[in-house]
């Protein structure tokens, strides 16, 4: 697990170094057009984050409920995000997250999926991710709309998705003189730095496939005996941690399916 921050105000070189020194491994910042300059990630800021020893997570957001506008908004936002990513030199293969920054309801899910699919069509060199509530993460994972998932505790009603690569657990915290949100991550973040390093979800193999499959079978048995959905989700998360250690593909979570 890695600790990280996200913030709207750009980080200075000194602030990035102080945040890194406090034990944080990544900073999530905004790919947005020049009209949103107050929160826009620049190449110089990305270099400052890299030089401080942190990775960058890219997120696109102009207004909170843009994804509710469906494919038309997705095409426009994807094109804008792609232009910004190219401008700052974000390496191919890394991720761009698109924010669903409101309490989206089931009636919104089709539009959100269409938005993400349209955005993905405009960022061919990058992987697509989504930021949102537990319900958004679960539904977009179920639909296969994304490869990367960043969950916020907001609107999640105490639930945590086993699909989350990044989890935002606190907002508006003062750290190194800056106001930031706090996050933790579990692999497959899709992050990057200006040295060309990316996190594509491929973890170092530290366990044999045979041992991993044995452990997952035990976790599957525990999943069937688990007394709650939360417990089942935790067993599934643990099974995916074993898969990471063995270099096996991760499995999306469904409430009615064991971790096998």
Secondary structure, DSSP 8 states (H G I E B T S, - for coil): -EEEEE-SS---HHHHHHHHHTT--EEEEE---GGGGGGB--HHHHHHHHHTT-EEEEEE-SSTTGGGGTHHHHHHHHHHHHHHHHHHT--TT-EEEEE--S---GGGHHHHHHHHHHHHHT-TTSEEEEEE-HHHHHHHHHHT--SEEEEESTTSTT---TT-SEEEEEEEEEETTEEEEEEEE-S----B-TTS-B--S-----S-HHHHHHHHHHHHHHHHH-SSHHHHHHHHHHHHHHHHHHT-------TTS---
